[in-house]
Every structure is written in structure tokens, then in C-alpha cells.
Amino acid sequence: MTCECFYPQVIEARRSVRKYRVEGEIPREHLRVMMEAARRAPTDATLHLWSAVRVPRGDARRRISEAIGQRHVWEAQEFFVFVADLYRLERLLEYRGEEMGDVDRALLVFAAIDAGLAAENMALAAVALGYGTCFIGGIQNAAELVIRLLKLPRRTYPLFGLTIGVPGEDPPLRPRLPLDMLFHEGEYRDYSGEQLAEAYRVMAPYSRRGDWLRILKRYVARGGYFEERSKSMWRLLSSQGFRGFGGD
Ligand SMILES: Cc1cc2nc3c(=O)[nH]c(=O)nc-3n(C[C@H](O)[C@H](O)[C@H](O)COP(=O)(O)O)c2cc1C
């Protein structure tokens, strides 16, 4: 079977770009193509559980970039913050005299899926147009600030950012886990010692010292980033009016 569409090449071409040329702007019509690509993403039950806030180079962007220590957030021509959005849905229901049920926990998961699909569509459209992109989960480390600066209403929560810009670097294709660890045939199979060793071998380039475990530990071991994020996320979700996260 032949595929004449551009899609496979674009997927191969996409790498996280963390250096951008500071000069130049992305034309409005290119931005429009990227936004349309995001809009075309599938969305569970037609709910559109996401929004994105475009954050121009200005005070809010500078403060976010500094708070999370990621210069590419400031340097990229464009920066979007993708938001789990139950607020719009609530407004839509209220407009027709209906109330939302006890749905927030499940909807949050589906909002993250919807937002991720939309953002990846947008990133691939950006790559097809010659731009570089980088997802920015680091905004979780300053989620409260992001909520305040972007005036995110209750029942919304910032999930991740996406930088888009004129690339100032050409990074190599970065490795991924082997296909036979990601896909299971017929049923879920446990991993052999050889597969686990192979995983560390292929993923080694991510670490300057050549040991992927250092990265896993930094993020998910005791005291890792995600421990703190888990606590602050629940607290913030609750203060943002999400129900079922301990504050109601
Ligand atoms: C949800 C998500 C959050 C991410 N957060 C960050 C981030 O805060 N900063 C950053 O520089 N890269 C971030 N990345 C990019 C990953 O580090 C990158 O995708 C991974 O290292 C693989 O490299 P590649 O995209 O070039 O293949 C994130 C990616 C995803 C999907």
C-alpha cells in the first residue's frame, strides 16, 4: 500500500526544538492553518474539552518562562497554553437550563486526551509549515501563576504549553522504546529482563551520563518532580472548582 500524504514524513521530521531564531514572526495565515489543525482533532462525545490560550511575547510569557526556567518559552515566536476546559461545557449546559452531573474526574482524563490530540495536530501542522515546536509540561511547576496570569476561569486547568517558532537548531531524531514493549499482541505480556535492559540501552542518549534511570528518578522517584506536581495539582484542581478532588 502506498501513502501519498505528507503525514509520515512530518511525523519523522518532528523533534522537540528548544532553540529558536529570535527575529521574525509567524504569519497570521500560518497560525490559522495550525489552529484549524488543532480544531480538526477528534474529541470525545463531541465535547471539545480543551481550550488554548495564545500567550504573546509580553509580561505574562516572560514571567512563565522565568518561573519554570525554560528560555525557549520566551524565545519561541508563539506560545500556547492548552487548558482542560469544563467551564465552556458548563456554560453551554446552563444556557439551555441544564446542570453538569458528577463528572469532573472522568472528564479531566478525557480533557487531557482531547487537549493532547489537538496540540499534536497543531504541532504536526507547524512542522509541515517548517516550524519547530516543543511541548511544555513544565508549566505544571508554576500552574498557580499560569492560572492567575492567563485569568483562567473556574473549572479550567492548564495542562501543558506548546512553543512554536523558527528553528534555531536541528536536533537529531531521539530514541523511543522498542515497538515490542509498546505494542502487545492479543493480550498484555510482561517484560523480560532482556527487554528491560534493551530499554535502558536504547534510551541512554537522553542522559548526559548515558543512564536513562537518572531521568526516570528525577521525575518519578521519591522527591521527583511528579511527587510535588501530584500534590499541587489536586489542590489546584479543587480550588479551580473541579469536583471530586477533595475540596468539595
Ligand atoms: C506532555 C509533554 C510535556 C513536555 N514537557 C517539556 C518541557 O517542559 N520542556 C521541554 O523542553 N520539553 C518537554 N517535552 C518534550 C519531551 O522532552 C520530548 O518530547 C522528549 O524528550 C522526546 O524528544 P522528541 O520530542 O525530540 O522526540 C514534553 C513533552 C510532552 C509530550
The ligand as an SDF file (V2000), in Angstrom:
LIG
                    3D

 31 33  0  0  0  0  0  0  0  0999 V2000
    3.3460   16.3530   27.8370 C   0  0  0  0  0  0  0  0  0  0  0  0
    4.7770   16.7200   27.4850 C   0  0  0  0  0  0  0  0  0  0  0  0
    5.4580   17.6190   28.2790 C   0  0  0  0  0  0  0  0  0  0  0  0
    6.7610   18.0230   27.9420 C   0  0  0  0  0  0  0  0  0  0  0  0
    7.3720   18.9930   28.6850 N   0  0  0  0  0  0  0  0  0  0  0  0
    8.5420   19.5090   28.2890 C   0  0  0  0  0  0  0  0  0  0  0  0
    9.0840   20.6470   28.9500 C   0  0  0  0  0  0  0  0  0  0  0  0
    8.5380   21.1810   29.9190 O   0  0  0  0  0  0  0  0  0  0  0  0
   10.2400   21.1680   28.4440 N   0  0  0  0  0  0  0  0  0  0  0  0
   10.8780   20.6480   27.3580 C   0  0  0  0  0  0  0  0  0  0  0  0
   11.9050   21.2030   26.9580 O   0  0  0  0  0  0  0  0  0  0  0  0
   10.3970   19.5480   26.7230 N   0  0  0  0  0  0  0  0  0  0  0  0
    9.2340   18.9810   27.1470 C   0  0  0  0  0  0  0  0  0  0  0  0
    8.6720   17.9190   26.4610 N   0  0  0  0  0  0  0  0  0  0  0  0
    9.3690   17.3470   25.3110 C   0  0  0  0  0  0  0  0  0  0  0  0
    9.9590   15.9710   25.6320 C   0  0  0  0  0  0  0  0  0  0  0  0
   11.0610   16.1480   26.4760 O   0  0  0  0  0  0  0  0  0  0  0  0
   10.3400   15.3150   24.3060 C   0  0  0  0  0  0  0  0  0  0  0  0
    9.1750   15.0580   23.5570 O   0  0  0  0  0  0  0  0  0  0  0  0
   11.1070   14.0210   24.5100 C   0  0  0  0  0  0  0  0  0  0  0  0
   12.3360   14.2880   25.1380 O   0  0  0  0  0  0  0  0  0  0  0  0
   11.3420   13.3070   23.1750 C   0  0  0  0  0  0  0  0  0  0  0  0
   12.0660   14.1440   22.2870 O   0  0  0  0  0  0  0  0  0  0  0  0
   11.4750   14.4700   20.8400 P   0  0  0  0  0  0  0  0  0  0  0  0
   10.1740   15.1620   21.0250 O   0  0  0  0  0  0  0  0  0  0  0  0
   12.5100   15.3520   20.1610 O   0  0  0  0  0  0  0  0  0  0  0  0
   11.3200   13.1660   20.1050 O   0  0  0  0  0  0  0  0  0  0  0  0
    7.4030   17.4660   26.8120 C   0  0  0  0  0  0  0  0  0  0  0  0
    6.7040   16.5310   26.0210 C   0  0  0  0  0  0  0  0  0  0  0  0
    5.4190   16.1720   26.3490 C   0  0  0  0  0  0  0  0  0  0  0  0
    4.6800   15.1890   25.4630 C   0  0  0  0  0  0  0  0  0  0  0  0
  1  2  1  0
  2  3  1  0
  2 30  2  0
  3  4  2  0
  4  5  1  0
  4 28  1  0
  5  6  2  0
  6  7  1  0
  6 13  1  0
  7  8  2  0
  7  9  1  0
  9 10  1  0
 10 11  2  0
 10 12  1  0
 12 13  2  0
 13 14  1  0
 14 15  1  0
 14 28  1  0
 15 16  1  0
 16 17  1  0
 16 18  1  0
 18 19  1  0
 18 20  1  0
 20 21  1  0
 20 22  1  0
 22 23  1  0
 23 24  1  0
 24 25  2  0
 24 26  1  0
 24 27  1  0
 28 29  2  0
 29 30  1  0
 30 31  1  0
M  END
$$$$
